[in-house]
Amino acid sequence: MAVEQSPIMVIITNTEGNIEYVNPAFIRQTGYTPEEVIGQNPRILKSGTTSPEVYKQLWKTIMLGKVWQGESLNRKKNGELYWGAASIFPIRNHIDAVTNFIGIVEDVTEHKKRDEKLKTFEILLGIKYSLEK
């Protein structure tokens, strides 16, 4: 129930990267229905702007059974772009073998827009503004 109610996108794939589950937040954010993505690879969300090296490192990390974290610019079903901050974790069975991966993805588009505005503000005024006090 917690995953179903979460405002954060959750994606579960098998070890080949094929989607087995998406939660309602994923559906709301991307515009895809479960029927459209189950069995597909998450690359359907690729915007084409993230370096292939990022994806190579992602797969290398998770195939070693480690957690990968990073950001990428993704594409919704309608073509609109959004920034996702992802953490991808291996899921292990009773003998410690990796059976699936779970991706937790937060839409950070508004944070990115705010940061860009802040950078522009700093450049225009020639000052460094800190959100920390």
CYANA upper distance limits for C-alpha pairs under 8 A (distance plus 0.5 A):
  1 MET  CA      5 GLN  CA      6.61
  2 ALA  CA      6 SER  CA      6.42
  3 VAL  CA     10 VAL  CA      7.64
  3 VAL  CA     23 ASN  CA      7.22
  4 GLU  CA     23 ASN  CA      6.00
  4 GLU  CA     24 PRO  CA      6.66
  4 GLU  CA     25 ALA  CA      8.31
  5 GLN  CA     24 PRO  CA      8.03
  5 GLN  CA     25 ALA  CA      8.43
  6 SER  CA     25 ALA  CA      7.30
  7 PRO  CA     25 ALA  CA      6.05
  8 ILE  CA     25 ALA  CA      6.41
  8 ILE  CA     26 PHE  CA      8.05
  8 ILE  CA    104 ILE  CA      7.28
  8 ILE  CA    105 VAL  CA      6.59
  8 ILE  CA    106 GLU  CA      5.86
  8 ILE  CA    107 ASP  CA      8.21
  9 MET  CA     22 VAL  CA      8.02
  9 MET  CA     23 ASN  CA      6.90
  9 MET  CA     24 PRO  CA      8.06
  9 MET  CA     25 ALA  CA      5.39
  9 MET  CA     26 PHE  CA      5.02
  9 MET  CA     29 GLN  CA      8.21
  9 MET  CA    103 GLY  CA      8.38
  9 MET  CA    104 ILE  CA      6.28
  9 MET  CA    105 VAL  CA      5.49
  9 MET  CA    106 GLU  CA      6.76
 10 VAL  CA     21 TYR  CA      8.46
 10 VAL  CA     22 VAL  CA      6.22
 10 VAL  CA     23 ASN  CA      6.03
 10 VAL  CA     25 ALA  CA      7.88
 10 VAL  CA     26 PHE  CA      6.93
 10 VAL  CA    102 ILE  CA      7.48
 10 VAL  CA    103 GLY  CA      6.12
 10 VAL  CA    104 ILE  CA      5.32
 10 VAL  CA    105 VAL  CA      6.90
 11 ILE  CA     19 ILE  CA      7.45
 11 ILE  CA     20 GLU  CA      8.21
 11 ILE  CA     21 TYR  CA      6.24
 11 ILE  CA     22 VAL  CA      5.16
 11 ILE  CA     23 ASN  CA      7.38
 11 ILE  CA     26 PHE  CA      8.02
 11 ILE  CA    102 ILE  CA      6.18
 11 ILE  CA    103 GLY  CA      5.49
 11 ILE  CA    104 ILE  CA      7.17
 12 ILE  CA     19 ILE  CA      6.41
 12 ILE  CA     20 GLU  CA      6.10
 12 ILE  CA     21 TYR  CA      5.55
 12 ILE  CA     22 VAL  CA      7.05
 12 ILE  CA    100 ASN  CA      7.34
 12 ILE  CA    101 PHE  CA      6.14
 12 ILE  CA    102 ILE  CA      4.93
 12 ILE  CA    103 GLY  CA      6.75
 13 THR  CA     17 GLY  CA      5.71
 13 THR  CA     18 ASN  CA      5.59
 13 THR  CA     19 ILE  CA      4.74
 13 THR  CA     20 GLU  CA      5.64
 13 THR  CA     21 TYR  CA      7.46
 13 THR  CA    100 ASN  CA      6.11
 13 THR  CA    101 PHE  CA      5.78
 13 THR  CA    102 ILE  CA      6.99
 14 ASN  CA     18 ASN  CA      6.02
 14 ASN  CA     19 ILE  CA      7.16
 14 ASN  CA     20 GLU  CA      7.24
 14 ASN  CA     99 THR  CA      6.96
 14 ASN  CA    100 ASN  CA      4.91
 14 ASN  CA    101 PHE  CA      6.77
 15 THR  CA     98 VAL  CA      7.94
 15 THR  CA     99 THR  CA      6.59
 15 THR  CA    100 ASN  CA      5.73
 15 THR  CA    101 PHE  CA      7.19
 17 GLY  CA     41 ASN  CA      6.17
 17 GLY  CA     42 PRO  CA      7.74
 17 GLY  CA    101 PHE  CA      8.37
 18 ASN  CA     38 ILE  CA      7.86
 18 ASN  CA     39 GLY  CA      5.62
 18 ASN  CA     40 GLN  CA      5.72
 18 ASN  CA     41 ASN  CA      5.15
 18 ASN  CA     42 PRO  CA      7.76
 19 ILE  CA     37 VAL  CA      7.06
 19 ILE  CA     38 ILE  CA      5.51
 19 ILE  CA     39 GLY  CA      5.59
 19 ILE  CA     40 GLN  CA      6.04
 19 ILE  CA     41 ASN  CA      6.38
 19 ILE  CA     42 PRO  CA      7.35
 20 GLU  CA     38 ILE  CA      5.84
 20 GLU  CA     39 GLY  CA      6.74
 21 TYR  CA     34 PRO  CA      8.01
 21 TYR  CA     38 ILE  CA      7.03
 22 VAL  CA     26 PHE  CA      6.52
 22 VAL  CA     27 ILE  CA      7.77
 22 VAL  CA     34 PRO  CA      7.06
 22 VAL  CA     38 ILE  CA      8.40
 23 ASN  CA     27 ILE  CA      7.24
 24 PRO  CA     28 ARG  CA      6.68
 25 ALA  CA     29 GLN  CA      6.50
 26 PHE  CA     30 THR  CA      6.41
 26 PHE  CA     31 GLY  CA      8.38
 26 PHE  CA     32 TYR  CA      8.40
 27 ILE  CA     31 GLY  CA      5.88
 27 ILE  CA     32 TYR  CA      5.91
 27 ILE  CA     33 THR  CA      6.29
 27 ILE  CA     34 PRO  CA      7.66
 28 ARG  CA     32 TYR  CA      8.33
 29 GLN  CA     76 LYS  CA      7.92
 30 THR  CA     75 ARG  CA      8.04
 30 THR  CA     76 LYS  CA      4.98
 30 THR  CA     77 LYS  CA      6.46
 31 GLY  CA     76 LYS  CA      6.72
 31 GLY  CA     77 LYS  CA      5.90
 31 GLY  CA     78 ASN  CA      7.62
 32 TYR  CA     36 GLU  CA      6.60
 32 TYR  CA     37 VAL  CA      7.32
 32 TYR  CA     76 LYS  CA      8.21
 32 TYR  CA     77 LYS  CA      6.50
 33 THR  CA     37 VAL  CA      7.20
 34 PRO  CA     38 ILE  CA      6.25
 36 GLU  CA     40 GLN  CA      8.24
 37 VAL  CA     41 ASN  CA      8.08
 37 VAL  CA     42 PRO  CA      8.48
 40 GLN  CA     44 ILE  CA      7.99
 42 PRO  CA     46 LYS  CA      8.13
 45 LEU  CA     74 ASN  CA      5.82
 45 LEU  CA     75 ARG  CA      5.47
 45 LEU  CA     76 LYS  CA      6.92
 45 LEU  CA     77 LYS  CA      8.36
 46 LYS  CA     50 THR  CA      8.31
 46 LYS  CA     73 LEU  CA      7.83
 46 LYS  CA     74 ASN  CA      5.60
 46 LYS  CA     75 ARG  CA      6.37
 47 SER  CA     73 LEU  CA      6.63
 47 SER  CA     74 ASN  CA      5.39
 47 SER  CA     75 ARG  CA      5.56
 47 SER  CA     81 LEU  CA      7.70
 49 THR  CA     73 LEU  CA      7.25
 50 THR  CA     54 VAL  CA      7.44
 50 THR  CA     72 SER  CA      6.68
 50 THR  CA     73 LEU  CA      7.17
 51 SER  CA     55 TYR  CA      7.73
 52 PRO  CA     56 LYS  CA      6.79
 53 GLU  CA     57 GLN  CA      6.62
 54 VAL  CA     58 LEU  CA      6.62
 55 TYR  CA     59 TRP  CA      6.71
 56 LYS  CA     60 LYS  CA      6.59
 57 GLN  CA     61 THR  CA      6.50
 58 LEU  CA     62 ILE  CA      6.78
 58 LEU  CA     68 TRP  CA      6.52
 59 TRP  CA     63 MET  CA      6.32
 60 LYS  CA     64 LEU  CA      6.88
 61 THR  CA     65 GLY  CA      7.29
 61 THR  CA     66 LYS  CA      6.00
 61 THR  CA     67 VAL  CA      7.25
 61 THR  CA     68 TRP  CA      6.63
 62 ILE  CA     66 LYS  CA      5.52
 62 ILE  CA     67 VAL  CA      6.51
 62 ILE  CA     68 TRP  CA      6.87
 62 ILE  CA     88 ILE  CA      7.82
 62 ILE  CA     89 PHE  CA      7.51
 62 ILE  CA     90 PRO  CA      6.91
 62 ILE  CA    101 PHE  CA      8.40
 65 GLY  CA     89 PHE  CA      8.29
 65 GLY  CA     90 PRO  CA      6.17
 65 GLY  CA     98 VAL  CA      7.29
 66 LYS  CA     89 PHE  CA      7.35
 66 LYS  CA     90 PRO  CA      7.25
 67 VAL  CA     87 SER  CA      7.38
 67 VAL  CA     88 ILE  CA      6.14
 67 VAL  CA     89 PHE  CA      5.34
 67 VAL  CA     90 PRO  CA      7.36
 68 TRP  CA     86 ALA  CA      8.41
 68 TRP  CA     87 SER  CA      6.15
 68 TRP  CA     88 ILE  CA      5.71
 68 TRP  CA     89 PHE  CA      7.36
 69 GLN  CA     85 ALA  CA      7.98
 69 GLN  CA     86 ALA  CA      6.05
 69 GLN  CA     87 SER  CA      4.90
 69 GLN  CA     88 ILE  CA      6.95
 70 GLY  CA     85 ALA  CA      6.25
 70 GLY  CA     86 ALA  CA      5.99
 70 GLY  CA     87 SER  CA      7.28
 71 GLU  CA     83 TRP  CA      7.37
 71 GLU  CA     84 GLY  CA      6.00
 71 GLU  CA     85 ALA  CA      4.84
 71 GLU  CA     86 ALA  CA      6.52
 72 SER  CA     83 TRP  CA      6.26
 72 SER  CA     84 GLY  CA      6.04
 72 SER  CA     85 ALA  CA      7.27
 73 LEU  CA     81 LEU  CA      7.11
 73 LEU  CA     82 TYR  CA      6.22
 73 LEU  CA     83 TRP  CA      5.02
 73 LEU  CA     84 GLY  CA      6.85
 74 ASN  CA     81 LEU  CA      6.04
 74 ASN  CA     82 TYR  CA      5.82
 74 ASN  CA     83 TRP  CA      6.50
 74 ASN  CA     84 GLY  CA      7.31
 75 ARG  CA     79 GLY  CA      6.07
 75 ARG  CA     80 GLU  CA      6.17
 75 ARG  CA     81 LEU  CA      5.03
 75 ARG  CA     82 TYR  CA      6.80
 76 LYS  CA     80 GLU  CA      5.81
 76 LYS  CA     81 LEU  CA      6.69
 76 LYS  CA     82 TYR  CA      7.92
 82 TYR  CA    107 ASP  CA      7.32
 82 TYR  CA    108 VAL  CA      8.09
 82 TYR  CA    109 THR  CA      6.01
 83 TRP  CA    107 ASP  CA      6.26
 83 TRP  CA    108 VAL  CA      5.88
 83 TRP  CA    109 THR  CA      5.27
 83 TRP  CA    112 LYS  CA      8.17
 84 GLY  CA    105 VAL  CA      6.30
 84 GLY  CA    106 GLU  CA      5.94
 84 GLY  CA    107 ASP  CA      5.21
 84 GLY  CA    108 VAL  CA      6.19
 84 GLY  CA    109 THR  CA      7.75
 85 ALA  CA    105 VAL  CA      5.98
 85 ALA  CA    106 GLU  CA      5.73
 85 ALA  CA    107 ASP  CA      7.03
 85 ALA  CA    108 VAL  CA      6.90
 86 ALA  CA    103 GLY  CA      7.04
 86 ALA  CA    104 ILE  CA      6.06
 86 ALA  CA    105 VAL  CA      4.82
 86 ALA  CA    106 GLU  CA      6.98
 87 SER  CA    103 GLY  CA      6.21
 87 SER  CA    104 ILE  CA      5.81
 87 SER  CA    105 VAL  CA      7.08
 88 ILE  CA    101 PHE  CA      7.06
 88 ILE  CA    102 ILE  CA      6.09
 88 ILE  CA    103 GLY  CA      4.81
 88 ILE  CA    104 ILE  CA      6.86
 89 PHE  CA    101 PHE  CA      6.07
 89 PHE  CA    102 ILE  CA      5.81
 89 PHE  CA    103 GLY  CA      6.95
 90 PRO  CA     98 VAL  CA      6.52
 90 PRO  CA     99 THR  CA      8.05
 90 PRO  CA    100 ASN  CA      6.56
 90 PRO  CA    101 PHE  CA      5.05
 90 PRO  CA    102 ILE  CA      6.96
 91 ILE  CA     98 VAL  CA      6.06
 91 ILE  CA     99 THR  CA      6.36
 91 ILE  CA    100 ASN  CA      5.55
 91 ILE  CA    101 PHE  CA      6.00
 91 ILE  CA    102 ILE  CA      7.44
 92 ARG  CA     96 ASP  CA      5.60
 92 ARG  CA     97 ALA  CA      5.64
 92 ARG  CA     98 VAL  CA      4.83
 92 ARG  CA     99 THR  CA      6.09
 92 ARG  CA    100 ASN  CA      7.64
 93 ASN  CA     97 ALA  CA      6.03
 93 ASN  CA     98 VAL  CA      7.03
 93 ASN  CA     99 THR  CA      6.95
108 VAL  CA    112 LYS  CA      6.79
109 THR  CA    113 LYS  CA      6.76
110 GLU  CA    114 ARG  CA      6.61
111 HIS  CA    115 ASP  CA      6.63
112 LYS  CA    116 GLU  CA      6.72
113 LYS  CA    117 LYS  CA      6.78
114 ARG  CA    118 LEU  CA      6.66
115 ASP  CA    119 LYS  CA      6.68
116 GLU  CA    120 THR  CA      6.72
117 LYS  CA    121 PHE  CA      6.61
118 LEU  CA    122 GLU  CA      6.63
118 LEU  CA    129 TYR  CA      8.14
119 LYS  CA    123 ILE  CA      6.69
120 THR  CA    124 LEU  CA      6.62
121 PHE  CA    125 LEU  CA      6.63
122 GLU  CA    126 GLY  CA      5.93
122 GLU  CA    127 ILE  CA      5.49
122 GLU  CA    128 LYS  CA      6.08
122 GLU  CA    129 TYR  CA      7.08
123 ILE  CA    127 ILE  CA      7.39
